[in-house]
Amino acid sequence: MDAVRHCVLGCLPAPAVTRAGTLSAADDNDGEDRISALPDELLRDIVSRLPIKDAARTAVLSPRWRRVWRSTPLVLYDAHLFPSSSEDARVAAIHRILAGHPCPLRTVHLAYCFFGVHERRLAKWSRFLAAGGVQDLVFISQPPPVDMPLPADILRCTELRRLYLGFFHFPDTRDLPNGAGVFPHLREFVVLNTCIEDRDLDHMLASSPELETLAFVVSYGMPKLVRLLGKKLKCVLFWLSMAEELAVVDAPSLERLIMWHTRPPSRFDESDDEPRMRVKIACAPELKVLGYLELGVHKLQIEHTIIKADTEVSPTCMVPSVKILALRVNFSVFTEVQMLANFLRCFPNIETLHVESVIADEPTGEHYAEFFEKVSPIECVRNNIKKVVLHKFHMDISEVAFLKFMTQRADELQKLTLVLPDEALVQVGQDLLGALAIPPWASKECMVLLVGPIVERGWDFYRASDLSIDDPFLLEHEQELFCLVKKGE
């Protein structure tokens, strides 16, 4: 549970207020109080940027400052009440602030409360938050329990722009009173180890027309069916989570679909020897970044076609908008090697390809190098792929065969990066690159990099959800070990 808690807290947004700042005065200060000469509107903005204890203390300066404090939209982070306050004292302080502050509640981040022993407070605070028109809410119930019932009054917070929920059980939306459960301004909704029924998720998406970012983190099978609908939905993350199905039903603005260590629930489809989580793509005309698709975990369906090893890929089961694709492949499993070729056929306009090699718990000893020598041309490989990154490259025979396939078939390849899982493989990697330099390459010129293992925490929730980062799968590495520029014939 500590690992789950650590993961959840690691996904929370950075505070807009910091305790690390310092106050300073110019050397020629003449003692005049220039701050009080500022207009009230500017003073309220200053007070809202202070940690909550410092902001509240400004009320004792003068009657004017008291009015400023009481008219300042509240910005409350319970982390700023650490470490001097005990749990009971901290909860009592939060209650006084939420109950007594007359102005709207702009930002409330409560991540360190044990609501299992403060259930009555939880119910009251939910009403305060709704009445105060909170816009940015992070609501984490420190376990135990891990499925604390979330009060339905949270669904009355209609001014929300951002909502993070952790370790709760989402309320039933079937019999909501009038005005509840509609979020006309909500843009970011993140579900952190919180149980939410399929119908309640459907309700949230239907009631949030402005939603741009949706994320599930350590979600263990609830919801079972994640159906993505939203005219403005741009980014979806399914992070360390389980579901029977993740389906892009109607998301015309979706640009990024990120899956990280996902799988089907353990008891899903017991009749199947190899149960897989279904990933369906129906309507996503703007989808540019997709991954990691795990060939041993996911069952890919495009429109009405399930992509199998022997599927004849036609234009009706292609997603031409995808430019960056990330795959996980076990090169010692023949069906996955076959699926790799077919998955590439489904995305004809890929420009950057990431492939992470997965080593089986019990190696089969099988190699399928011959397959890549006979595979028929693939559109994205021949005409569009410019960058290839092979992660956790172990120099397996089948891996090397795929590498040769790419270098000898990719006419537009400009950069090839091999990421080693262990520095002990450096010499082997250098020998391999030397050997690869001998056969003719398809591209006119290509830079080849051999790099060390990924730095710790290189790949994280923030990077995956940041749309300003073009390629969220491209990480920093500890060192560049070897480089060459290969020119084609």
Secondary structure by P-SEA (a helix, b strand, c coil): caaaaaaaaaacccccccccbbbbbccccccccccccccaaaaaaaaaaccaaaaaacccccaaaaaaaaaccbbbbcccccccccaaaaaaaaaaaaacccccccbbbbccccccccaaaaaaaaaaaaaacccbbbbbbccccccccccccccccccccbbbbccccccccccccccccccccccbbbbccbbbcaaaaaaaaaacccccbbbbccccccccbbbbbcccccbbbbcccccccccccccccccbbbbccccccccccccccbbbbbbbbccccccccccccccccccccccccccccccccccccccccccbbbbbbccccaaaaaaaaaaaaacccccbbbbbbbbcccccccccaaaaacccccccccccccbbbbccccccaaaaaaaaaaaaccccccbbbbbbccccaaaaaaaaaaaaacccccccbbbbbbbccccccccccccccccccccccccccccccbbbbbbcc
